[in-house]
Amino acid sequence: MSGTELRAKLAGENIIAAPGIYDHMSLLMANEVGFDAHYASGYWGTASAMGEPDVGIAGYADFIRIFAAFAAKSRAPVIADADTGFGSLANLAHAVKGYQKAGIAAMQIEDQAFPKICGHVEQAVSAPAEEMVRRLHVAVEARGDGDMLIIARSDARRIEGLEAAIARLQLYAENGADILFLEAPRSREEIRQAASEIDKPLLLNAAHGGFTPILPPAEYQELGVKLVIYPAGAPLAAAQAARNFYTGLKSGDANGEGEGHFDFTEMSRLLGIDDVVALQKRHGGA
């Protein structure tokens, strides 16, 4: 999906709530439920594909391989993480072109220094604002006349305070960002203040286990948020379900301590087995 669809949804009255997709089974589930957008997180993409932490270990080649495949199968616009731009300004320009070619609707760039770290970890530190402005200028130039949106994320709240983070986002808006991402506000009051002082769409990260209060989309909308991502809810729930099954199996319970299981036939349908069987029948295959 291109950025055109996401731009149209941003122009509407309602908040956009985007669940996190971290592998293809999670994408199929999100497709089936139906959302206005999907969010491909660097944290969870790295965790799922590599079993590594979100500290810049995954590079552009890793991200584009995962996220391009998501975009190809997603029924909703895909918002994709791009960390700090994967190195030099030349690397960033290359990444912007690659994300746009892959059909990513919006590309998220953050103002951390390299190597980055998850924004809901206490060690997250921002680079100078001027460095982020250079990144934005390069991103806008590399996008050219394409329709992919540029998301500018600031991680400055923790070290520099809310006012400084808002000032950064205002500066990023003036230098080409289409959507502004305030990472890790600590309260409803902080969210409301940021939304009132920013004149472009505000994106919020409702990360389960993080610093920001987890609210229903309607409550974020009342606070002035235009787009909210929920990157951690599904993978954390899936991890707990997997642990329950493995723990139960170890103790002799093949049903995983009584946990329910997703229907196998339904999973096969989501994966497209019916289409394969129909093709075989049409052409006389086995």
C-alpha positions as CSV (number, residue, x, y, z in Angstrom):
1,M,0.0,0.0,0.0
2,S,1.3,3.5,-0.8
3,G,1.3,6.6,1.4
4,T,-1.6,8.0,-0.5
5,E,-4.1,5.8,1.3
6,L,-2.5,6.6,4.7
7,R,-2.6,10.3,3.9
8,A,-6.3,10.1,3.1
9,K,-6.9,8.3,6.4
10,L,-4.9,10.9,8.3
11,A,-7.2,13.6,6.8
12,G,-10.2,11.9,8.3
13,E,-11.7,12.6,11.7
14,N,-10.9,9.4,13.4
15,I,-7.7,8.2,15.1
16,I,-5.7,5.5,13.3
17,A,-4.8,2.6,15.5
18,A,-2.1,0.4,14.1
19,P,-1.3,-3.0,15.7
20,G,2.3,-4.3,15.6
21,I,3.1,-7.0,13.0
22,Y,6.2,-8.9,13.7
23,D,6.0,-12.0,11.5
24,H,3.8,-13.3,8.8
25,M,1.3,-15.1,11.0
26,S,0.7,-11.9,13.0
27,L,0.2,-10.1,9.7
28,L,-2.4,-12.6,8.6
29,M,-4.2,-12.2,11.9
30,A,-4.2,-8.4,11.6
31,N,-5.4,-8.6,8.0
32,E,-8.2,-10.8,9.0
33,V,-9.4,-8.5,11.8
34,G,-9.0,-5.4,9.6
35,F,-7.1,-2.2,10.6
36,D,-6.5,1.2,9.0
37,A,-2.7,0.6,9.2
38,H,-0.1,-1.9,10.4
39,Y,3.1,-1.1,12.2
40,A,6.4,-2.9,11.5
41,S,8.6,-2.4,14.5
42,G,12.4,-2.6,14.5
43,Y,12.4,-4.0,18.0
44,W,10.0,-6.8,17.2
45,G,11.2,-7.4,13.7
46,T,14.8,-7.9,15.1
47,A,13.5,-10.1,17.9
48,S,11.4,-12.3,15.7
49,A,13.9,-12.7,12.8
50,M,17.2,-12.7,14.6
51,G,16.5,-13.2,18.3
52,E,18.6,-10.1,19.1
53,P,17.8,-6.9,21.0
54,D,16.9,-3.6,19.4
55,V,20.4,-1.9,19.6
56,G,21.2,-1.4,15.9
57,I,22.3,-5.0,15.3
58,A,19.8,-5.3,12.4
59,G,20.7,-3.2,9.4
60,Y,19.0,-2.0,6.3
61,A,19.2,-5.3,4.4
62,D,17.6,-7.1,7.4
63,F,14.8,-4.5,7.7
64,I,13.9,-4.2,4.0
65,R,13.8,-8.0,3.6
66,I,11.2,-8.3,6.4
67,F,9.2,-5.1,5.8
68,A,9.0,-5.4,2.0
69,A,7.5,-8.9,2.5
70,F,5.0,-7.4,5.0
71,A,4.0,-4.7,2.5
72,A,3.4,-7.2,-0.2
73,K,0.9,-9.2,1.9
74,S,-0.7,-6.4,4.0
75,R,-4.2,-5.3,3.3
76,A,-3.5,-2.0,5.1
77,P,-0.8,0.6,4.7
78,V,2.4,-0.4,6.5
79,I,4.3,2.0,8.7
80,A,7.9,0.8,9.1
81,D,10.7,1.6,11.5
82,A,14.0,2.7,10.0
83,D,15.9,3.4,13.3
84,T,18.4,6.3,12.8
85,G,18.8,5.7,9.0
86,F,21.2,2.8,9.1
87,G,24.5,4.8,9.2
88,S,25.6,7.7,7.0
89,L,23.4,10.1,5.2
90,A,24.1,8.2,2.0
91,N,22.8,5.0,3.8
92,L,19.7,6.9,4.8
93,A,19.0,8.1,1.2
94,H,19.4,4.6,0.0
95,A,17.0,3.3,2.6
96,V,14.4,5.9,1.8
97,K,14.4,4.9,-1.9
98,G,14.3,1.2,-0.9
99,Y,11.4,1.6,1.5
100,Q,9.4,3.6,-1.0
101,K,10.0,1.1,-3.8
102,A,8.9,-1.7,-1.5
103,G,5.5,0.0,-1.0
104,I,6.0,1.2,2.6
105,A,3.4,3.9,3.4
106,A,5.4,5.7,6.1
107,M,9.0,5.5,7.2
108,Q,10.0,6.3,10.8
109,I,13.3,7.9,11.5
110,E,14.4,8.7,15.0
111,D,16.7,11.3,16.5
112,Q,18.8,9.0,18.6
113,A,22.5,8.7,18.2
114,F,24.0,5.5,16.7
115,P,23.9,2.8,17.9
116,K,20.3,3.3,18.9
117,I,18.3,1.4,21.6
118,C,14.7,0.8,22.3
119,G,13.0,4.1,23.3
120,H,11.4,2.6,26.3
121,V,14.7,1.6,27.8
122,E,16.4,4.1,30.2
123,Q,19.6,4.3,28.2
124,A,18.0,6.0,25.1
125,V,19.8,9.3,24.3
126,S,19.1,11.7,21.5
127,A,21.6,13.1,19.0
128,P,21.7,16.9,18.5
129,A,18.6,18.3,16.9
130,E,20.7,19.7,14.0
131,E,21.7,16.1,13.1
132,M,18.1,15.0,12.9
133,V,17.3,18.0,10.7
134,R,20.0,16.8,8.2
135,R,18.5,13.4,8.2
136,L,15.1,14.9,7.4
137,H,16.5,17.0,4.6
138,V,18.1,13.9,3.1
139,A,14.9,11.8,3.5
140,V,12.7,14.4,1.8
141,E,15.2,14.8,-1.1
142,A,15.5,11.0,-1.6
143,R,11.8,10.5,-1.5
144,G,11.4,13.0,-4.4
145,D,7.9,13.1,-5.8
146,G,6.9,9.8,-4.2
147,D,4.0,9.5,-1.7
148,M,5.7,7.8,1.2
149,L,5.3,9.8,4.5
150,I,8.2,10.7,6.7
151,I,7.8,10.2,10.4
152,A,10.2,12.0,12.7
153,R,10.5,10.5,16.2
154,S,12.1,12.2,19.1
155,D,13.5,10.3,22.1
156,A,14.4,13.5,23.9
157,R,11.7,13.3,26.6
158,R,13.7,11.2,29.0
159,I,16.9,13.3,29.1
160,E,15.9,16.8,28.0
161,G,12.3,16.9,29.2
162,L,8.9,17.3,27.6
163,E,9.3,20.9,26.5
164,A,12.6,20.2,24.7
165,A,11.1,17.1,23.0
166,I,8.1,19.2,21.8
167,A,10.5,21.9,20.5
168,R,12.4,19.3,18.6
169,L,9.2,18.0,17.0
170,Q,8.2,21.5,16.0
171,L,11.6,21.9,14.4
172,Y,11.3,18.6,12.6
173,A,7.8,19.6,11.3
174,E,9.4,22.8,9.8
175,N,12.0,20.6,8.1
176,G,9.9,18.2,6.2
177,A,8.4,15.6,8.6
178,D,4.8,14.7,7.8
179,I,4.1,12.9,11.1
180,L,5.6,13.7,14.5
181,F,6.3,10.8,16.9
182,L,6.8,11.7,20.6
183,E,8.4,8.7,22.3
184,A,7.7,7.8,25.9
185,P,5.6,10.5,27.4
186,R,4.7,9.6,30.9
187,S,1.1,10.7,31.4
188,R,-2.1,11.8,29.8
189,E,-1.2,15.4,30.7
190,E,2.0,15.2,28.7
191,I,0.3,13.7,25.7
192,R,-2.4,16.4,25.8
193,Q,0.2,19.1,26.0
194,A,2.2,17.8,23.1
195,A,-0.8,17.4,20.9
196,S,-1.9,21.0,21.7
197,E,1.5,22.4,20.8
198,I,2.1,20.4,17.6
199,D,0.4,21.4,14.3
200,K,1.0,18.2,12.4
201,P,-0.3,14.7,13.1
202,L,1.0,13.3,16.4
203,L,1.9,9.6,16.6
204,L,2.1,7.9,20.0
205,N,3.7,4.5,20.9
206,A,1.4,2.5,23.2
207,A,4.1,0.0,24.0
208,H,3.0,-2.6,26.6
209,G,5.7,-2.7,29.3
210,G,6.9,0.8,28.4
211,F,6.6,4.3,30.0
212,T,3.5,5.6,28.3
213,P,0.0,4.8,29.7
214,I,-1.8,2.2,27.6
215,L,-5.2,3.5,26.6
216,P,-7.9,2.6,24.1
217,P,-7.6,4.5,20.8
218,A,-10.7,6.6,21.6
219,E,-9.0,8.0,24.7
220,Y,-5.9,8.9,22.8
221,Q,-8.0,10.7,20.3
222,E,-9.6,12.7,23.0
223,L,-6.1,13.8,24.0
224,G,-5.3,15.0,20.5
225,V,-3.4,12.0,19.1
226,K,-3.9,11.2,15.4
227,L,-2.1,7.9,15.1
228,V,-1.3,5.3,17.8
229,I,0.8,2.2,17.4
230,Y,0.5,-0.9,19.6
231,P,3.7,-2.7,18.7
232,A,4.2,-4.9,21.8
233,G,0.8,-6.3,22.7
234,A,0.6,-9.1,20.2
235,P,4.2,-10.4,20.4
236,L,4.2,-10.3,24.2
237,A,0.8,-12.2,24.3
238,A,2.2,-14.7,21.8
239,A,5.4,-15.2,23.8
240,Q,3.4,-15.9,27.0
241,A,1.2,-18.4,25.2
242,A,4.3,-20.1,23.8
243,R,5.9,-20.3,27.2
244,N,2.7,-21.7,28.7
245,F,2.7,-24.4,26.1
246,Y,6.4,-25.3,26.4
247,T,6.1,-25.3,30.2
248,G,3.1,-27.6,30.1
249,L,4.7,-29.9,27.6
250,K,7.8,-30.2,29.8
251,S,5.6,-31.3,32.7
252,G,3.7,-33.8,30.6
253,D,0.7,-31.7,29.4
254,A,0.6,-31.8,25.6
255,N,-2.2,-29.2,25.6
256,G,0.0,-26.6,27.3
257,E,-1.5,-26.2,30.7
258,G,-5.0,-26.1,29.3
259,E,-4.5,-23.1,27.1
260,G,-6.7,-22.8,24.0
261,H,-5.2,-23.1,20.6
262,F,-5.9,-21.3,17.4
263,D,-7.8,-23.6,15.0
264,F,-5.4,-25.4,12.7
265,T,-7.8,-25.5,9.8
266,E,-8.4,-21.8,10.1
267,M,-4.6,-21.2,10.1
268,S,-4.2,-23.2,7.0
269,R,-7.0,-21.2,5.3
270,L,-5.2,-17.9,6.3
271,L,-2.0,-19.2,4.8
272,G,-3.8,-19.9,1.5
273,I,-4.1,-23.6,1.4
274,D,-7.5,-23.5,-0.2
275,D,-6.1,-21.6,-3.2
276,V,-3.4,-24.2,-3.6
277,V,-5.8,-27.1,-3.5
278,A,-8.1,-25.3,-6.0
279,L,-5.2,-24.7,-8.4
280,Q,-4.2,-28.3,-8.2
281,K,-7.8,-29.4,-9.0
282,R,-8.1,-27.0,-12.0
283,H,-5.0,-28.3,-13.6
284,G,-5.3,-32.0,-12.7
285,G,-2.5,-32.0,-10.2
286,A,-2.2,-34.3,-7.2
